[in-house]
Amino acid sequence: MTFQIKETPEIFDVVIVGSGAGGGMAAYTLTKAGAKVCLLEAGSYYDPADPQYITQMKNPWESPRRGASSTRPFGDFDAAYGGWQIDGEPYSAVKGTEFHWFRSRMLGGRTNHWGRISLRFGPNDFKRGSLTGIGDDWPIGYDDLKPFYDKTDKLIGIFGSVENMFNEPDGIFLPPPPMRLHEHFIKKAGTNLKIPVIPSRLSILTRPINNERGSCFYCSQCSRGCNKYADFSSSSVLVIPAMKTGNLTLINHAMVREVLTDQATGLATGVSYVDTKTMAEVSVRAKRVVLGASACESARLLLNSKSARFPQGLANTSGVIGKYLNDSTGASRSGFVPSLMNRDRYNEDGVGGSHIYSPWWLDNNKLDFARGYHIEYGGGMGMPGYGFGMGMHNNNGKYPYPNGEKLPAGGYGSRLREDVNRFYGAHIGMAGRGEPIPLETNYCEIDPGKVDKFGIPTLRFHYKWSDQEIMQAKHMQDTFEEMIIEMGGIPLGNKPGPETNYGLEAPGKIIHEVGTVRMGDNPNRSALNKYQQAHDVKNLFVVDAGPFVSQGDKNVTWTILASAMRTSEYIIDQVKANKI
Amino acid sequence: MKRRDLIKNITLTSVGLATAQVLPAQTENIAAGKPKKQKSNYGRTPDEVKRDEKLISETFFTPGEMAVITKLCDIILPAEGTSPSAVQVGVPAFIEFIAKDMPYQQVPLRGGIMWLENYSRKLFGKSFVAITPANQMTIVDAIAYPELATPAVSAGVAFFNLMRDLTLTGFYTTEAGFEDLGYVGNRPNNWEGPPAEVLKKFNF
């Protein structure tokens, strides 16, 4: 252990904290423009094409736990390290409230975990305050982001279909993959119920887009990282190409403690971090500081960057940092479809994730909740892993065998082989992801007296769902049941009711948290201006989902990417104009 | 690969994966929870490698307990046709690993075995593995059917459900399990939708 503070000799044009979607895009855009950039990542290096990291195409028997989730919350083969709990990096929640904070300590951050669902926010999603009287408008609209969504589509690649739906803007799409069999069933049920079911919009290359990246070979394992770079993760698509410019200095195992400022000018001068391998304190000097550490981590960093000049934390004159934390709602239900029993076998892996989804289709003015949700679907003849075949006694007594005979539930011996075979591919699942109302009373703050193993003060959360989210989940459950029954299926388990908030997942479980470093035109009510630039510190920017005023019912990654690109181009323009 | 060829070709390639071709001594080794040590080759972090090595070096179940687990696995999924049994593909060793990997499973498994042994001694005066096959099946039939079982044996039903769950998962996550199931994915391909005849069958 050394208490000497080291300092890097170079003064970088920009230092970026975090290598996920936002930090990765900033690193890519800025280095391509010629800036000398230092990128700090708290976790280890990772490259989905390097054999030492590869979990893709591995068979379940290569894992002694057959892929179970003992060390990684989404299973042994999931690419993402970390999870809701990390040794030595605690957080807490105020009694009676709950928040679960998922972190990935690795190059690319949480882009190693996500479902590649790449939805643009629609025009209405930026104007919820003025349209509904609940919540706030963004300081920008769809037209401000559209050029950057377009550029992101072309740079990264996305498949989808042109639908001309007003609040589901179309992008520049590669062809979507055809539907799987159960997806045909879902589409038909949706048509009968007047619920739209359209091709998913995923950042997966169904066609090659350049020579650096391959195209999808349909293993269904995007969550494991793609060794052909045929899907988007920040490491393969942004950071590694940025390194090839020669302008990027990537430092792994760098847990940032605070943003450093010049007390005379009030400008950011760099950051200090803990080298997690040696526990040495290091400071990096830079002319501009860009935070892409994730909504809560960037808020924590700013709140911890207290000084005589900034006693409430950096860029926090408004006192808004940490507030308006909001995560997507989530609820789900599964079903069993008897007509999908005894299926013909063929390779049905497809792309990683559902080939279809249902965008929000109703008018909230006619409903008892203010915001919409979309539905993601699961099912098919996937690869067995830990959990496969479990719970057989709940199902195998209910359905007769081809000879008309029924056997009592449970049992043993050769009937079990037949049961596994006849039920394979007959289960489907539905999950709603909805827009929450951002509330000032849902927040994260520095937990008094608590530190992590690096001595950095930790976060305490205060988060409660409101009736808006609970009633939305109730509506999801009604829709799921209707859809499953319309498919000729049987909803499984009991329908979640008020005792469980209709199956509404706890805050943080959907891993779409945003809003803790709000942008806005009024410096008294927001931390950042419409370019995600701090009102108080003009050479400080935030490029993760912290700046977002709301999140629509659209998974936020594509908007993080487009916004980070917009902010990076703004930085380039401001530097050229000698303003920062 | 034809099923017959598969059976011939399976070797002790990884933890818990043995085959119909495995010699009895090796089967015993696996059943005793001592799978062949292999170098991790699926993207583990250094911490994960350390954790797995530690778990693999430990022994949880006693030989007596492993004998009960092995017998139950054999009853739940015996060999059929050319498909090997759960024991032949190393499911008992998988269950041993799971008990160490997921400590919450330890009491239900160990306690379940104790319940079964006690029930066997009450009915037939001996350990479950020492009674006749007919008597073993008398006990299994009493606990294998949750909806028919008497409340007096509900603990046995829960244990058998757990054993059925772990045996099915353990078996179907092996190469032989893939073969039995007809799973033909996890390989590069060009997805063009379900085969035409499948779509036709459902009028799509």
Interface residues (C-beta under 8 A of the other chain):
Chain A: S44 Q52 Y53 I54 T55 M57 K58 N59 P60 W61 E62 S63 P64 R65 R66 G67 A68 S70 T71 D76 F77 A79 Y81 P177 P178 M179 R180 L181 H184 F185 K188 F217 Y218 C219 S220 S339 R343 D344 R345 Y346 N347 E348 D349 G350 V351 M381 G382 M383 P384 G385 Y386 G387 F388 G389 M390 G391 M392 H393 G397 P408 A409 G410 G411 Y412 G413 S414 L416 R417 V420 N421 Y424
Chain B: T13 S14 V15 G16 L17 P35 N41 Y42 G43 T45 D47 E48 R51 D52 L55 I56 I75 I76 L77 P78 E80 S83 F94 F97 I98 D101 M102 V140 A144 Y145 P146 E147 L148 V157 F160 N161 R164 D165 L168 T169 G170 F171 Y172 T173 T174 E175 G177 F178 D180 L181 G182 Y183 V184 G185 N186 R187 P188 N189 N190 W191 E192 G193 P194 P195 E197 V198 L199 K201 F202 F204
